[in-house]
Amino acid sequence: MDKQRSAFTGLLDTVQITFDNSQSPTDTIMDIQSDDTPAFLYALANALAMRNIYITKAQIECDGAKLHDRFFVRNRDGQKLTDSADQQQLRLTAVLIKQFTHALTWASDPAKALASFDQFLDLIVKDQGKKSKNQALDFVSDKKTFPLLAQLLGASDFLWEDFLRRQHDNLLPLLTEYRDAPLIKPQATLRKELGRLVAHAKTDEARKDALNWFKDREMFRIDIKHIVEPSSNFPDFSLALTELAEVIMERSLADCSAKLEQSYGVPRLANGKPCPIAILGLGKFGGRELGYASDIEVLFVYGGSGNTNGKNEIENSEYFERLAQELLGWIEAKQEGIFRIDVRLRPHGGKGALANAFEEICRYYSPIGLAAPFERQALIKLRHIAGNSTLSHKLETHRDSFVYGDTPWDIPAALELRRQQLKQLVAPGKVNVKYSAGGLIDIEYTAQYLQVMHGHKHPGLHTPNTLQALAALVNAGLIARTDGAGLRKAYIFSRILVDGLRMVRGNTKDLVLPPPDSEEFVSLARRIGYTRDDWRAGARELQSDIQQHMTLTKTFYERTFGAL
C-alpha cells in the first residue's frame, strides 16, 4: 500500500454477502464477493475477533480485481451463527469495512485509520435499533464519506478522541455539513451563533458548557477543512482559528464579568468611574497566526486602583485577579495545547499577578523597567482582543514607544540566547522544525530583530504578523526582494510542517521530525499534501524541501546577524 495511492472512483458497485449454514456441519460460511481492496482481510479478521467471532478456515479466490472470499466462522461458544440479527450485524460490518478499505489509500496513515475505524464500527453497529441500521446504510450510500473519513481517522488522534467518537451517532450529517462549510466564517456570524446558544442557557455552568461546545464544534469544522485540503491557503487557516479565538475570548470575558459582578458589583476607579478591563493577544494569537495546538497567549490589563461597588466590596486588584482566574477556567482545553490559555508572557512571568494595572505594565515595560530584552521582543505581537479598546490602544501606543524606541538592540545577547536554545531544546542527531538551526524560530527572530532595530525609522514595521513584517522589511529596503520571497516560502512551509507534526496528538511539543526512512515520515509527508502516487517518492520530496528551506533560513540568519 505504501507504493501507490489509487484514485477513488466512488463506492464499490457490488458487495454481495451471504450466510450459509447448510454446507458445513460445524461452521457458518460467510461468502463475500466484491472488488479487491487493501487490508480488507486484516481489517475484517480483526473486527470479527473483537466481536467474539472466530474464523476457522478461509478460502480466497482472486480473478483480476475481483475477489471471492469464503470464511468459515463460529461464535464464542463454538457454534454456528444462526441468529438473523447477528448475521445482519456482520453483514453491515463487512460492507462498511469493504467500502472503507476501498478508500484507505486516501489516509495519510492507513494503520491509524484502520484502528480508529474499528472503534467506530463498534459504536455504529452494536446498536440493533432502526436508527443505527439506517445510519450504516446512509454511510454505504454516500460516496464522499469514506475518503473523507479515511483522511480524518488517518491524520489525527485527538480529532477522533475529542469529537468524532463522541459524535458517532450523528457523524454522517456532521461530516457532510463541515465538508461543505467555508473555512472562514465572518465574526459577526460567529457572534450571532454563539450568542443564540448562550442565550438559551439559564445558569453560569450551562453558559460555560454552551460556549465550549460551540468552540469545539467550530474548531472541528476548521480542522476538517485543513486536513481534507492541506494545500489550501495556510494564512487563511490561521485567520479562521484566530477569528474564532477572538470571539470566544470576547464572550468569555462578558460572561465571567457578569458572574463576578453578581457577587462584588462593578469595579470603579478612585474618581468613581467604571474601571475598564482589556485582553490583549501575544505570540501567535497576537500575530493572527494560530495553528494546530497553538497556545492562546494573552495579557490582562485594567484601568487602575479602586474598589467594587457591591455588598461584598473588594479592591480592583483582587477583583481582576479573580476575573482572570475565572476566565482561565471558563475556556476548557480538551487536550494539552488545544486552545490552552497561556498567561506566562506577563510582567514578572509566572511569579507576577495574572492581571495588572495599566501604569504597572507601563513601568515594567520601559527603558528603566525590569523587562528583559526577550520581553521587549515579545511585545511586538501585542494586539487588542477583547474588552475596552481604548485601554488596549493606549497600551499599544506605549508598546510602540518602548519596543521601537531608540534603545539599541543587543545582537550579541540575542545570538547567545538563540545558541542556548539550540543547546537546550534540540537533542543531538534530531531535527526540531522550530528550534534547530534554520527552523521556524529563525525566520520569526529575523523579522523581529529587524523590526526592533529599524522600527523607530520605519513605522510600517509596526505589525504583529510575521508575513506582514517580512513584506514591510522588503518594502523598506531592509531585506532584498529575493531573500524576502525565500523567507516567506520557508515560513509558510515550516508552519505547515509544524501543524503536520502536531495534528496527530494535538500536542504543542510535537516538533521533532521522525527519521526520513520511517513509516511515520511517509505519513507526515502525506498528511501535509505530498500525496504522490509513489508514497516513498513523496517522502523524499518532503525531505529535500525541508533541507532546502532550513538551509536558506540559516544562511540568511547567519549572514545578517552572526554564526549560530
TORSE-314920 format. One record per residue (C-alpha): residue number from 1; residue in three letters; x, y, z. Coordinates in steps of 0.02 Angstrom, whole numbers. Each point is the difference from the previous one (the first is absolute). Example, Ala and Ser with C-alpha at 12.3 -4.5 7.8 and 13.67 -1.06 7.14 Angstrom:
> 1/ALA/615/-225/390
> 2/SER/69/172/-33
***
This chain:
> 1/MET/0/0/0
> 2/ASP/146/118/31
> 3/LYS/44/1/-185
> 4/GLN/-158/63/-78
> 5/ARG/-149/110/39
> 6/SER/-137/-62/-114
> 7/ALA/-131/120/-61
> 8/PHE/-166/-13/91
> 9/THR/-130/-33/-134
> 10/GLY/-149/-2/115
> 11/LEU/-85/-135/100
> 12/LEU/20/-182/-50
> 13/ASP/-145/-46/-113
> 14/THR/-33/-169/78
> 15/VAL/43/-74/168
> 16/GLN/-95/-164/9
> 17/ILE/-5/-85/170
> 18/THR/-94/-159/41
> 19/PHE/-4/-122/145
> 20/ASP/-18/-188/-20
> 21/ASN/-26/-124/142
> 22/SER/-35/-152/-110
> 23/GLN/169/-39/-81
> 24/SER/102/-27/158
> 25/PRO/-52/-103/152
> 26/THR/98/111/121
> 27/ASP/20/174/-78
> 28/THR/-99/141/-77
> 29/ILE/70/45/-171
> 30/MET/9/187/-27
> 31/ASP/16/29/-187
> 32/ILE/63/171/-62
> 33/GLN/17/48/-183
> 34/SER/66/172/-47
> 35/ASP/148/96/-70
> 36/ASP/168/-27/83
> 37/THR/44/136/126
> 38/PRO/158/28/104
> 39/ALA/8/-73/176
> 40/PHE/-179/-66/-7
> 41/LEU/41/-174/63
> 42/TYR/102/69/145
> 43/ALA/-134/126/47
> 44/LEU/-143/-125/-11
> 45/ALA/91/-135/98
> 46/ASN/42/124/136
> 47/ALA/-179/67/5
> 48/LEU/-72/-175/13
> 49/ALA/120/-49/139
> 50/MET/-46/155/101
> 51/ARG/-182/-54/-16
> 52/ASN/38/-177/61
> 53/ILE/-21/-78/-170
> 54/TYR/141/-113/-54
> 55/ILE/57/-56/-172
> 56/THR/42/-185/-6
> 57/LYS/39/-4/-186
> 58/ALA/8/123/-145
> 59/GLN/-6/-28/-188
> 60/ILE/60/144/-109
> 61/GLU/-25/6/-187
> 62/CYS/61/146/-106
> 63/ASP/-49/33/-180
> 64/GLY/88/160/-53
> 65/ALA/-72/140/106
> 66/LYS/-143/-108/62
> 67/LEU/10/-96/163
> 68/HIS/-104/-145/64
> 69/ASP/25/-35/186
> 70/ARG/-77/-145/97
> 71/PHE/21/7/188
> 72/PHE/-47/-146/112
> 73/VAL/-50/82/164
> 74/ARG/-65/-44/174
> 75/ASN/-56/101/150
> 76/ARG/88/7/168
> 77/ASP/-83/-163/53
> 78/GLY/61/-92/-155
> 79/GLN/-174/-1/-76
> 80/LYS/-68/55/-169
> 81/LEU/-73/174/-26
> 82/THR/-185/-35/-17
> 83/ASP/-75/160/67
> 84/SER/-54/115/-143
> 85/ALA/39/155/103
> 86/ASP/180/-60/26
> 87/GLN/15/-34/-185
> 88/GLN/-66/173/-44
> 89/GLN/125/80/119
> 90/LEU/142/-95/-83
> 91/ARG/-65/45/-172
> 92/LEU/2/186/45
> 93/THR/172/-19/77
> 94/ALA/71/-84/-155
> 95/VAL/-78/123/-122
> 96/LEU/63/150/99
> 97/ILE/176/-74/12
> 98/LYS/0/-42/-185
> 99/GLN/-51/176/-50
> 100/PHE/120/78/124
> 101/THR/151/-102/-56
> 102/HIS/-46/47/-180
> 103/ALA/36/181/53
> 104/LEU/144/-43/117
> 105/THR/138/65/-112
> 106/TRP/-69/176/32
> 107/ALA/57/-14/181
> 108/SER/170/75/41
> 109/ASP/24/-141/127
> 110/PRO/-103/-153/-54
> 111/ALA/40/-99/158
> 112/LYS/-61/142/111
> 113/ALA/-155/20/-107
> 114/LEU/-40/-186/11
> 115/ALA/20/-2/189
> 116/SER/-116/148/25
> 117/PHE/-125/-67/-128
> 118/ASP/-11/-163/97
> 119/GLN/-49/98/155
> 120/PHE/-125/95/-105
> 121/LEU/-75/-164/-59
> 122/ASP/-26/-54/180
> 123/LEU/-100/157/30
> 124/ILE/-104/0/-158
> 125/VAL/-53/-183/-15
> 126/LYS/-16/-60/180
> 127/ASP/-169/86/15
> 128/GLN/-134/-109/-79
> 129/GLY/-121/146/-11
> 130/LYS/-74/66/-161
> 131/LYS/97/164/11
> 132/SER/167/-92/3
> 133/LYS/-46/-108/-150
> 134/ASN/-59/151/-97
> 135/GLN/159/93/42
> 136/ALA/108/-144/-60
> 137/LEU/-99/-5/-162
> 138/ASP/21/188/-18
> 139/PHE/188/-22/13
> 140/VAL/-1/-136/-131
> 141/SER/-98/109/-122
> 142/ASP/105/160/18
> 143/LYS/148/-12/-119
> 144/LYS/88/153/76
> 145/THR/0/-61/179
> 146/PHE/130/-137/-3
> 147/PRO/148/97/-74
> 148/LEU/-39/142/121
> 149/LEU/-11/-118/149
> 150/ALA/162/-87/-53
> 151/GLN/90/167/-9
> 152/LEU/-63/56/171
> 153/LEU/28/-165/92
> 154/GLY/173/-19/-75
> 155/ALA/56/177/41
> 156/SER/-46/39/179
> 157/ASP/-24/-95/163
> 158/PHE/-70/149/93
> 159/LEU/-136/33/-130
> 160/TRP/-59/-179/22
> 161/GLU/11/-2/188
> 162/ASP/-69/174/32
> 163/PHE/-134/15/-132
> 164/LEU/-31/-138/-128
> 165/ARG/-19/-139/129
> 166/ARG/-115/104/110
> 167/GLN/-108/49/-148
> 168/HIS/-7/-171/-85
> 169/ASP/-189/-9/4
> 170/ASN/-11/158/-105
> 171/LEU/159/-19/-99
> 172/LEU/-62/-2/-179
> 173/PRO/-94/166/7
> 174/LEU/147/75/98
> 175/LEU/125/-51/-133
> 176/THR/-114/58/-139
> 177/GLU/-30/169/84
> 178/TYR/182/35/41
> 179/ARG/63/-65/-168
> 180/ASP/-107/129/-89
> 181/ALA/22/143/126
> 182/PRO/116/148/-34
> 183/LEU/170/8/83
> 184/ILE/-21/177/65
> 185/LYS/-165/56/76
> 186/PRO/-27/187/26
> 187/GLN/17/48/182
> 188/ALA/-174/75/-5
> 189/THR/-68/-172/-45
> 190/LEU/102/-85/137
> 191/ARG/-60/126/130
> 192/LYS/-181/-23/-53
> 193/GLU/7/-190/6
> 194/LEU/91/-2/167
> 195/GLY/-115/133/73
> 196/ARG/-153/-102/-48
> 197/LEU/70/-154/89
> 198/VAL/51/93/158
> 199/ALA/-167/92/7
> 200/HIS/-92/-165/23
> 201/ALA/110/-47/149
> 202/LYS/-76/42/168
> 203/THR/148/-26/117
> 204/ASP/184/48/2
> 205/GLU/50/-181/-21
> 206/ALA/-118/-20/-148
> 207/ARG/70/157/-81
> 208/LYS/176/-66/23
> 209/ASP/-50/-168/-76
> 210/ALA/-85/85/-148
> 211/LEU/155/105/-37
> 212/ASN/118/-149/6
> 213/TRP/-116/-107/-106
> 214/PHE/-4/139/-130
> 215/LYS/190/20/8
> 216/ASP/29/-186/-27
> 217/ARG/-125/-10/-142
> 218/GLU/76/147/-93
> 219/MET/177/-62/27
> 220/PHE/-53/-167/-72
> 221/ARG/-71/88/-153
> 222/ILE/162/95/-28
> 223/ASP/108/-154/32
> 224/ILE/-98/-106/-125
> 225/LYS/23/128/-138
> 226/HIS/187/10/34
> 227/ILE/25/-190/6
> 228/VAL/-105/-34/-154
> 229/GLU/78/144/-97
> 230/PRO/181/7/63
> 231/SER/55/106/-147
> 232/SER/-126/136/41
> 233/ASN/63/171/48
> 234/PHE/88/-18/168
> 235/PRO/-24/184/51
> 236/ASP/-187/-27/-23
> 237/PHE/6/-149/119
> 238/SER/91/108/128
> 239/LEU/-126/139/-23
> 240/ALA/-148/-118/22
> 241/LEU/69/-62/167
> 242/THR/44/175/57
> 243/GLU/-172/72/-42
> 244/LEU/-81/-140/100
> 245/ALA/117/24/148
> 246/GLU/-38/187/5
> 247/VAL/-188/-31/6
> 248/ILE/23/-131/137
> 249/MET/105/121/104
> 250/GLU/-126/142/-23
> 251/ARG/-146/-106/56
> 252/SER/96/-79/144
> 253/LEU/51/171/67
> 254/ALA/-180/60/-7
> 255/ASP/-73/-153/87
> 256/CYS/137/-12/132
> 257/SER/-17/186/39
> 258/ALA/-189/-18/20
> 259/LYS/26/-146/119
> 260/LEU/124/92/111
> 261/GLU/-102/161/2
> 262/GLN/-142/-95/80
> 263/SER/111/-29/151
> 264/TYR/110/155/6
> 265/GLY/-84/133/-104
> 266/VAL/84/106/-134
> 267/PRO/184/47/24
> 268/ARG/25/188/3
> 269/LEU/148/118/-5
> 270/ALA/41/123/138
> 271/ASN/-100/134/-94
> 272/GLY/-155/-109/3
> 273/LYS/2/-46/-184
> 274/PRO/-9/-183/-54
> 275/CYS/172/-80/-9
> 276/PRO/33/-70/-174
> 277/ILE/73/-171/-36
> 278/ALA/83/-56/-161
> 279/ILE/73/-161/-66
> 280/LEU/144/12/-123
> 281/GLY/73/-142/-102
> 282/LEU/183/-48/-10
> 283/GLY/99/-132/-95
> 284/LYS/-91/-87/-143
> 285/PHE/-166/65/65
> 286/GLY/59/180/-5
> 287/GLY/73/-27/-173
> 288/ARG/-162/-77/-67
> 289/GLU/105/-154/-39
> 290/LEU/-78/-141/101
> 291/GLY/27/-180/-55
> 292/TYR/-30/-174/69
> 293/ALA/32/-3/187
> 294/SER/53/183/5
> 295/ASP/-16/72/175
> 296/ILE/-121/146/20
> 297/GLU/122/123/77
> 298/VAL/-83/148/86
> 299/LEU/36/149/113
> 300/PHE/-130/68/122
> 301/VAL/6/187/35
> 302/TYR/-120/108/102
> 303/GLY/-19/187/21
> 304/GLY/68/27/176
> 305/SER/-30/-9/187
> 306/GLY/-170/16/81
> 307/ASN/-137/-111/71
> 308/THR/-156/-91/-54
> 309/ASN/-169/75/46
> 310/GLY/-91/-158/56
> 311/LYS/-46/-63/172
> 312/ASN/157/-107/1
> 313/GLU/118/143/-39
> 314/ILE/178/-47/-52
> 315/GLU/145/94/-75
> 316/ASN/16/7/-189
> 317/SER/163/-97/5
> 318/GLU/-87/-146/85
> 319/TYR/-153/12/-111
> 320/PHE/97/-8/-163
> 321/GLU/112/-138/66
> 322/ARG/-157/-102/35
> 323/LEU/-70/46/-170
> 324/ALA/157/-63/-87
> 325/GLN/-7/-162/101
> 326/GLU/-184/-22/-42
> 327/LEU/32/24/-185
> 328/LEU/146/-122/-1
> 329/GLY/-118/-132/69
> 330/TRP/-145/52/-112
> 331/ILE/83/-51/-163
> 332/GLU/36/-186/3
> 333/ALA/143/-83/-92
> 334/LYS/-42/-181/-45
> 335/GLN/181/-47/-33
> 336/GLU/165/75/51
> 337/GLY/32/144/-118
> 338/ILE/-172/4/-81
> 339/PHE/-67/174/37
> 340/ARG/103/13/158
> 341/ILE/4/176/72
> 342/ASP/179/54/39
> 343/VAL/34/149/113
> 344/ARG/187/-24/25
> 345/LEU/45/152/-106
> 346/ARG/-49/124/136
> 347/PRO/102/113/115
> 348/HIS/112/-110/110
> 349/GLY/-57/-157/-93
> 350/GLY/-73/-139/106
> 351/LYS/40/93/161
> 352/GLY/-103/153/-46
> 353/ALA/-185/39/18
> 354/LEU/-115/-68/-137
> 355/ALA/-76/173/-27
> 356/ASN/100/162/12
> 357/ALA/-47/183/9
> 358/PHE/44/106/-152
> 359/GLU/129/106/91
> 360/GLU/85/-154/72
> 361/ILE/18/-76/-174
> 362/CYS/69/163/-69
> 363/ARG/131/8/138
> 364/TYR/53/-179/-28
> 365/TYR/14/18/-188
> 366/SER/110/154/-8
> 367/PRO/186/40/-25
> 368/ILE/19/11/189
> 369/GLY/-119/-144/38
> 370/LEU/35/-182/41
> 371/ALA/-49/-74/-169
> 372/ALA/135/-111/-77
> 373/PRO/50/24/-183
> 374/PHE/-100/-152/-54
> 375/GLU/-155/77/82
> 376/ARG/27/158/-102
> 377/GLN/8/-109/-155
> 378/ALA/-157/-97/51
> 379/LEU/-101/162/12
> 380/ILE/10/17/-188
> 381/LYS/-148/-121/-4
> 382/LEU/-110/102/120
> 383/ARG/-174/30/-74
> 384/HIS/-173/43/66
> 385/ILE/-117/-148/15
> 386/ALA/-145/35/117
> 387/GLY/-65/123/128
> 388/ASN/33/187/0
> 389/SER/83/45/-166
> 390/THR/52/173/60
> 391/LEU/102/-76/140
> 392/SER/77/-126/-120
> 393/HIS/49/135/-124
> 394/LYS/82/102/139
> 395/LEU/106/-151/43
> 396/GLU/41/-30/-184
> 397/THR/58/180/-14
> 398/HIS/112/-23/152
> 399/ARG/64/-163/-76
> 400/ASP/49/92/-160
> 401/SER/104/127/96
> 402/PHE/86/-138/101
> 403/VAL/28/-135/-131
> 404/TYR/36/114/-147
> 405/GLY/91/135/99
> 406/ASP/181/50/-26
> 407/THR/68/-119/134
> 408/PRO/127/-108/-96
> 409/TRP/-40/-183/-30
> 410/ASP/136/-111/73
> 411/ILE/37/-122/-143
> 412/PRO/139/-95/95
> 413/ALA/-120/-32/145
> 414/ALA/-137/-56/-121
> 415/LEU/122/-119/-86
> 416/GLU/54/-73/165
> 417/LEU/-181/-32/50
> 418/ARG/-28/-86/-168
> 419/ARG/155/-109/25
> 420/GLN/-64/-51/171
> 421/GLN/-164/-54/-80
> 422/LEU/96/-109/-123
> 423/LYS/98/-79/141
> 424/GLN/-147/-28/119
> 425/LEU/-148/-33/-116
> 426/VAL/74/-100/-144
> 427/ALA/51/-179/37
> 428/PRO/161/-61/-84
> 429/GLY/-34/-79/-169
> 430/LYS/-180/61/-5
> 431/VAL/-82/132/-108
> 432/ASN/-117/115/96
> 433/VAL/-99/95/-131
> 434/LYS/-19/149/115
> 435/TYR/164/10/96
> 436/SER/132/-82/-111
> 437/ALA/114/119/-97
> 438/GLY/-102/65/-146
> 439/GLY/-164/-48/84
> 440/LEU/-159/100/17
> 441/ILE/63/105/144
> 442/ASP/145/68/-103
> 443/ILE/-123/73/-126
> 444/GLU/-103/77/139
> 445/TYR/154/68/90
> 446/THR/69/70/-163
> 447/ALA/-156/104/-24
> 448/GLN/-11/51/182
> 449/TYR/183/51/19
> 450/LEU/-14/111/-153
> 451/GLN/-166/71/59
> 452/VAL/77/53/167
> 453/MET/158/65/-82
> 454/HIS/-85/105/-134
> 455/GLY/-177/28/63
> 456/HIS/38/176/64
> 457/LYS/37/56/-178
> 458/HIS/-126/-107/-92
> 459/PRO/-176/1/78
> 460/GLY/-55/-125/-132
> 461/LEU/96/-132/99
> 462/HIS/-119/18/147
> 463/THR/-100/-159/-31
> 464/PRO/-24/-157/106
> 465/ASN/-17/-113/-153
> 466/THR/158/-87/-64
> 467/LEU/-48/-5/-185
> 468/GLN/-51/183/5
> 469/ALA/163/43/87
> 470/LEU/102/-90/-134
> 471/ALA/-93/95/-136
> 472/ALA/27/165/91
> 473/LEU/186/-37/19
> 474/VAL/13/-29/-188
> 475/ASN/-96/160/-37
> 476/ALA/116/97/116
> 477/GLY/152/-68/-91
> 478/LEU/63/-91/155
> 479/ILE/-16/-173/-80
> 480/ALA/33/-36/-183
> 481/ARG/-155/-50/-97
> 482/THR/68/-172/-43
> 483/ASP/45/-32/183
> 484/GLY/-171/59/55
> 485/ALA/-86/-119/-121
> 486/GLY/108/-145/60
> 487/LEU/-35/37/184
> 488/ARG/-186/16/-34
> 489/LYS/-4/-171/-85
> 490/ALA/105/-76/139
> 491/TYR/-115/73/133
> 492/ILE/-160/-68/-77
> 493/PHE/84/-168/-32
> 494/SER/63/-10/180
> 495/ARG/-170/43/72
> 496/ILE/-82/-136/-105
> 497/LEU/135/-123/54
> 498/VAL/-24/43/185
> 499/ASP/-188/-23/-19
> 500/GLY/29/-168/-85
> 501/LEU/97/-58/153
> 502/ARG/-120/71/128
> 503/MET/-165/-53/-77
> 504/VAL/25/-184/43
> 505/ARG/-10/23/189
> 506/GLY/-43/183/13
> 507/ASN/155/28/106
> 508/THR/99/161/-14
> 509/LYS/161/-94/42
> 510/ASP/-6/-106/-158
> 511/LEU/140/88/-96
> 512/VAL/130/-135/-36
> 513/LEU/7/-79/-173
> 514/PRO/-10/-190/-8
> 515/PRO/143/-88/-91
> 516/PRO/-13/32/-189
> 517/ASP/-7/-187/-39
> 518/SER/-139/-38/125
> 519/GLU/-184/-36/-31
> 520/GLU/-40/146/114
> 521/PHE/93/117/-118
> 522/VAL/-96/-70/-150
> 523/SER/-163/33/94
> 524/LEU/59/177/42
> 525/ALA/35/33/-184
> 526/ARG/-173/-58/-50
> 527/ARG/-82/93/144
> 528/ILE/65/168/-63
> 529/GLY/-40/-26/-183
> 530/TYR/144/-101/-75
> 531/THR/-125/-125/-71
> 532/ARG/101/-70/-144
> 533/ASP/-42/-166/-84
> 534/ASP/161/-69/74
> 535/TRP/-12/35/187
> 536/ARG/187/-18/27
> 537/ALA/33/124/-140
> 538/GLY/-113/125/89
> 539/ALA/100/-25/161
> 540/ARG/164/28/-92
> 541/GLU/-69/160/-76
> 542/LEU/-51/61/172
> 543/GLN/173/-36/71
> 544/SER/79/97/-143
> 545/ASP/-116/149/30
> 546/ILE/38/-1/187
> 547/GLN/187/7/-32
> 548/GLN/-20/136/-131
> 549/HIS/-107/116/108
> 550/MET/102/-25/160
> 551/THR/164/30/-92
> 552/LEU/-67/160/-78
> 553/THR/-62/64/168
> 554/LYS/160/-43/94
> 555/THR/108/80/-134
> 556/PHE/-98/163/3
> 557/TYR/-7/7/190
> 558/GLU/187/-26/22
> 559/ARG/44/118/-142
> 560/THR/-107/136/79
> 561/PHE/33/-22/186
> 562/GLY/144/-122/30
> 563/ALA/41/-184/16
> 564/LEU/-110/-113/105
***
